[in-house]
Amino acid sequence: MRIRWAEPGDLEVIIELIRALAEYEREPEAVRLEPGVLAGHLFGERRYAEVLLAEDDRGVQGFALFFHTFSTWEGRPGIWLEDLFVRPAARGRGYGRGLLARLAAIALERGCARLEWSVLDWNAPAIGFYRALGAVAMGEWTTYRLTGEALVRLGNAGFRGGA
Protein backbone atom coordinates (compact mmCIF):
# COMPACT_ATOMS: atom_id res chain seq x y z
CA MET A 1 0.00 0.00 0.00
CA ARG A 2 1.12 3.50 -0.77
CA ILE A 3 -0.37 6.81 0.40
CA ARG A 4 0.22 9.68 -1.99
CA TRP A 5 -1.03 13.15 -2.86
CA ALA A 6 -3.69 13.31 -5.54
CA GLU A 7 -2.75 14.97 -8.81
CA PRO A 8 -4.94 16.54 -11.52
CA GLY A 9 -4.87 13.27 -13.48
CA ASP A 10 -6.61 11.57 -10.52
CA LEU A 11 -9.78 13.64 -10.83
CA GLU A 12 -11.79 10.84 -12.44
CA VAL A 13 -10.97 8.31 -9.70
CA ILE A 14 -11.63 10.92 -6.99
CA ILE A 15 -15.10 11.53 -8.45
CA GLU A 16 -15.67 7.77 -8.69
CA LEU A 17 -14.79 7.39 -4.99
CA ILE A 18 -17.00 10.34 -4.01
CA ARG A 19 -19.91 8.69 -5.82
CA ALA A 20 -19.15 5.33 -4.16
CA LEU A 21 -19.11 7.04 -0.75
CA ALA A 22 -22.47 8.70 -1.47
CA GLU A 23 -23.85 5.31 -2.48
CA TYR A 24 -22.55 3.77 0.78
CA GLU A 25 -24.08 6.63 2.78
CA ARG A 26 -27.42 6.04 1.02
CA GLU A 27 -27.45 9.41 -0.75
CA PRO A 28 -26.27 8.88 -4.33
CA GLU A 29 -28.55 11.66 -5.61
CA ALA A 30 -26.84 14.18 -3.30
CA VAL A 31 -23.69 14.28 -5.46
CA ARG A 32 -24.11 17.34 -7.67
CA LEU A 33 -20.47 18.27 -8.22
CA GLU A 34 -19.19 19.66 -11.50
CA PRO A 35 -15.84 18.03 -12.45
CA GLY A 36 -14.28 21.26 -13.70
CA VAL A 37 -15.26 23.19 -10.59
CA LEU A 38 -14.00 20.39 -8.32
CA ALA A 39 -10.71 20.28 -10.25
CA GLY A 40 -10.26 24.02 -9.73
CA HIS A 41 -10.88 23.74 -6.01
CA LEU A 42 -8.53 20.79 -5.59
CA PHE A 43 -5.73 21.68 -8.02
CA GLY A 44 -6.20 25.33 -8.99
CA GLU A 45 -4.42 28.47 -7.85
CA ARG A 46 -6.57 28.78 -4.67
CA ARG A 47 -6.95 25.26 -3.31
CA TYR A 48 -9.86 24.78 -0.95
CA ALA A 49 -9.22 21.11 -0.21
CA GLU A 50 -6.53 18.47 -0.54
CA VAL A 51 -6.73 14.75 -1.29
CA LEU A 52 -4.66 11.78 -0.23
CA LEU A 53 -5.00 8.50 -2.12
CA ALA A 54 -4.31 4.98 -0.91
CA GLU A 55 -3.26 2.65 -3.69
CA ASP A 56 -1.73 -0.72 -4.38
CA ASP A 57 -0.85 -2.69 -7.51
CA ARG A 58 -4.59 -2.93 -8.32
CA GLY A 59 -5.05 0.85 -8.32
CA VAL A 60 -6.54 3.44 -5.99
CA GLN A 61 -8.36 1.78 -3.10
CA GLY A 62 -9.38 4.78 -1.01
CA PHE A 63 -9.16 8.50 -0.42
CA ALA A 64 -9.19 11.17 2.24
CA LEU A 65 -10.37 14.68 1.31
CA PHE A 66 -9.59 17.38 3.86
CA PHE A 67 -9.13 21.09 4.45
CA HIS A 68 -7.90 23.44 7.16
CA THR A 69 -10.00 24.91 9.92
CA PHE A 70 -8.94 27.24 12.71
CA SER A 71 -9.45 26.96 16.46
CA THR A 72 -9.71 30.31 18.20
CA TRP A 73 -9.39 28.62 21.58
CA GLU A 74 -6.17 26.89 20.56
CA GLY A 75 -4.99 29.80 18.43
CA ARG A 76 -3.86 27.25 15.85
CA PRO A 77 -5.13 25.59 12.70
CA GLY A 78 -6.81 22.23 12.55
CA ILE A 79 -7.72 19.78 9.83
CA TRP A 80 -11.27 18.79 8.95
CA LEU A 81 -11.54 15.40 7.28
CA GLU A 82 -14.52 15.83 4.97
CA ASP A 83 -14.47 12.38 3.43
CA LEU A 84 -12.69 9.10 4.12
CA PHE A 85 -13.62 6.14 1.96
CA VAL A 86 -12.09 2.76 1.18
CA ARG A 87 -13.53 0.49 -1.47
CA PRO A 88 -15.53 -2.34 0.17
CA ALA A 89 -13.28 -5.06 -1.29
CA ALA A 90 -10.21 -3.39 0.25
CA ARG A 91 -11.58 -2.82 3.76
CA GLY A 92 -9.82 -4.44 6.70
CA ARG A 93 -6.41 -4.23 4.99
CA GLY A 94 -5.14 -1.05 6.62
CA TYR A 95 -6.00 1.52 3.94
CA GLY A 96 -8.25 3.60 6.21
CA ARG A 97 -5.75 3.49 9.04
CA GLY A 98 -2.96 4.39 6.62
CA LEU A 99 -4.85 7.40 5.29
CA LEU A 100 -5.68 8.63 8.81
CA ALA A 101 -2.12 8.06 10.03
CA ARG A 102 -0.73 10.10 7.13
CA LEU A 103 -3.32 12.80 7.77
CA ALA A 104 -2.39 12.90 11.47
CA ALA A 105 1.28 13.25 10.46
CA ILE A 106 0.36 16.14 8.14
CA ALA A 107 -1.56 17.79 11.01
CA LEU A 108 1.52 17.53 13.22
CA GLU A 109 3.85 18.78 10.46
CA ARG A 110 1.61 21.81 9.93
CA GLY A 111 1.30 22.66 13.62
CA CYS A 112 -2.37 21.77 13.82
CA ALA A 113 -4.07 21.43 17.19
CA ARG A 114 -6.65 18.88 16.06
CA LEU A 115 -7.95 16.54 13.40
CA GLU A 116 -11.74 16.34 13.27
CA TRP A 117 -14.49 14.73 11.22
CA SER A 118 -18.09 13.64 11.47
CA VAL A 119 -19.64 10.21 11.04
CA LEU A 120 -23.21 9.15 10.46
CA ASP A 121 -24.71 7.78 13.67
CA TRP A 122 -25.77 4.52 11.96
CA ASN A 123 -22.27 3.75 10.64
CA ALA A 124 -21.25 1.33 13.41
CA PRO A 125 -18.22 -0.11 11.56
CA ALA A 126 -16.72 3.38 11.10
CA ILE A 127 -17.52 4.41 14.68
CA GLY A 128 -15.81 1.28 16.02
CA PHE A 129 -12.80 1.91 13.77
CA TYR A 130 -12.46 5.53 14.91
CA ARG A 131 -12.80 4.62 18.58
CA ALA A 132 -10.10 1.96 18.19
CA LEU A 133 -7.77 4.70 16.94
CA GLY A 134 -8.46 6.77 20.06
CA ALA A 135 -10.91 9.24 18.53
CA VAL A 136 -13.53 10.71 20.85
CA ALA A 137 -17.09 11.61 19.85
CA MET A 138 -18.01 15.24 20.46
CA GLY A 139 -21.55 14.38 21.52
CA GLU A 140 -22.33 17.77 23.02
CA TRP A 141 -21.86 19.56 19.69
CA THR A 142 -24.52 19.76 16.99
CA THR A 143 -23.58 20.62 13.42
CA TYR A 144 -25.73 23.18 11.62
CA ARG A 145 -25.74 23.81 7.89
CA LEU A 146 -27.07 26.50 5.57
CA THR A 147 -27.50 25.40 1.95
CA GLY A 148 -29.63 26.11 -1.06
CA GLU A 149 -32.33 28.73 -0.76
CA ALA A 150 -31.65 29.43 2.94
CA LEU A 151 -28.01 30.25 2.16
CA VAL A 152 -29.00 32.44 -0.79
CA ARG A 153 -31.66 34.26 1.25
CA LEU A 154 -29.28 35.06 4.10
CA GLY A 155 -26.40 35.94 1.81
CA ASN A 156 -28.56 38.29 -0.23
CA ALA A 157 -30.09 39.91 2.84
CA GLY A 158 -26.97 42.00 3.29
CA PHE A 159 -25.49 43.37 6.46
CA ARG A 160 -27.49 46.27 7.89
CA GLY A 161 -25.32 47.23 10.85
CA GLY A 162 -22.43 49.63 11.29
CA ALA A 163 -18.93 49.08 9.97
C-alpha angles and dihedrals in degrees: 000000000000129000114208142162116267117247130202090265089062094064094103094053091044090055090046090053092046089054091047090051091050089050090051090048090051095245108099092147091059093074105097100151123144111223095221093049092047090049090053092051094047102037107013131102093278106041115200097181141015131216133212119195129205113209143166135180089294093057137256111351102176148353144212119207115193146158139190126272129180130232114210091191092054094035088222140095125264136193124244114204103212098179136011117176136164122187110257093241090055098047119120093031099097101263095121092045090047093052092048093046091052090046091050089051090051090050090053093045090052095047094248120167096209149008114216140176141156130240131197110256092234094054097098096165091055093044091052091048093051093047090051088057091054098258117151125214114238093218096166093062124082121199117226126195136194115200141150118000094358091056092046092047094051094041092051093045090079129209113287101184134090125287 
